[in-house]
Amino acid sequence: MTFIAHDTLVWLSKSIGLFYLLILSAAVVVYAYWPANRKSFERAAKSIIEGEDRPWG
């Protein structure tokens, strides 16, 4: 039975976590700048401005 040293396991988990976060960040940036999503983002940005600008109630 082969055991993995603690230092090796820590290095491996940090490396996998780093690549996971890099890939996740790249996916978020690609989603945000994807041309098909432009209309929904513009509609969301304008919906805040077009709302009623009066106190509630």
Sequence and secondary structure as in RCSB ss.txt:
>XXXX:A:sequence
MTFIAHDTLVWLSKSIGLFYLLILSAAVVVYAYWPANRKSFERAAKSIIEGEDRPWG
>XXXX:A:secstr
     HHHHHHHHHHHHHHHHHHHHHHHHHHHH GGGHHHHHHHHHHHHHS  S   
